[in-house]
Amino acid sequence: MGNLKKSDVQQGAGHQNGGFHTSIGFVLACVGSAVGMGNIWMFPYRVGQYGGAAFLVPYILFVVLFGLVGLSAEFAIGRRAKTGTLGAYEYCWKSRNLGKLGYVLGWIPLIGSLGIAIGYAIIVGWVVRSFAGSLTGEILTADAAEYFGRATGNFGSVPWHVIVILIACGLLMFGATKGIEKVNKVLMPSFFILFAILAVRVAFLPGAVDGYKFLFVPKWEALLKVDTWVMAMGQAFFSLSITGSGMIVYGTYLSKSEDIPKASIRTAFFDTMAAMLSALVIMPAVFAFGIKPNAGPPLMFITLPNIFKQMPMGRLFAVLFFLSVIFAGITSLINMFEAVSESWQTRFQLTRKKAVALCGGMALLVGIFLEAEPKVGSWMDFITIIVVPFGAVLGAVSIYYILGFDEIKKELELGRDKPLGKYFGPLAKYVYVPLAIIVFILGLVYGGIG
C-alpha cells in the first residue's frame, strides 16, 4: 500500500467524476442505494409471516454472505475497471478476448437499473404526494384509499412524478461523487433519526406489544419450511441492491485505500438496521389499531394513514414518516440514475449534465404512461423478477468466473491490513454464484421473492 499515489487515495480510481472523499461517505451512499421500499413495506411483513425472530436467522445468514462476497465483488470490479456497468463487463470479458460480448451483456443489468428507476420514480412520486397531503392534513381527513386511488390512475401523478425526477437529476448534476456523498450524509442519518423517533412513539400505543410478538416471538418450526429460507434469501439479496450495476458505479468512485470487504459488511449492517427500524415502526402501529398486517403499497399509502388519523399528533407523525420515506426513495433513485448516467457519459462521451438529463428524460417519458398502479406493478414485476436478477447473475459470473477470482482478489485485498481468508474464494465461486442463479430461478417459480 506504500506505493499508492496521493491522487489515487483522494480521487479513487481517477474517474472524471471524481471519487468519494471519506469512507463513511461511501458507506452512506451505498446504504442510501440499498435502503428502499423493500425495507419499509416488505421486510416487516415477511418477518412476522415466516417465523418472527426465527426468520431473522436465515435472513442475517444470507445478508452476511451476500454482503461479504456479493457487494464486495461489485465494488471491486468498479474500482478495478475504473468505470461503471458497460466498461466493467467489457473489462471482465476482455480477459477472455471477448470484450465486445461483455459490452453487449453489460446492457442487460444497465437496462435493469433504468427499468427500476422508471417504476421507482412513480412510486416515490406517490410518497411525495402523500407527504404534501400530510402537511396540509388532507391525507388524514380524506378516505385514505380514495386519496391513494386518485394518484394511481392513468396520468394520475404527473406533477409529483416530475418533481421526483427533477430532484434526483438536479442532485446528480450538482456533482457526481460530491453531490452523492453530501446528499447521503444528510438524508441517510435523517432517515434513521426520523424512524427512531417514530419507533419510540408507536411503542407507547396501547396494543403495540402484539406487534412486537408478531415480529420477535420465534416460531422455530418455520425453519423447517422451504419458503422461510427462500423468502429470507430473496429479501436479503434484493435488499442489498445487488443488481450487477448500481453498486459497480459506486465502486468506480472508491479510493484505492478503502477496505472493500469491510465497507461491504458495514453497508449490509446499516441496511439491516434500516429494515429492523421499519419493522419497529410499522408492525406495532398496525397491531395497536387492530388492522391486518399486509405488504406492498396498500400498507404505506392506505393502512398507515388510517393509523396516523387515529393517533394523537397523527399529522406530525405522518409528516415525519413520509419525509423519511422520501429520503430513502431519493437516495435509491440517485444510485439507479447514476449507474445509467455514468455509463452513457463514459461510453458516448456525453457531458455530465447531458447524460443525467437523458436518463431522467427517458425515465419520465416511459414512466408517465405507466402511472396507473396495475401498469407500474406489471412493469416492476418484469424488471425485478426477470431483468435485475439475471443481471445480478451476469455480474457474479463475469467477476468470479470470467475475470476469475485470482484477478478480482488483487483488488479486494487493496486497502486491507490482512489478506483475504482462504474461505473467500470457495465461498464466492461455489456458494454465492450458485445462490445468485437459484435466486433468479426461484423468482420465476414464485413470481418474485424480493
Disulfide bonds with the S-S distance in Angstrom:
none
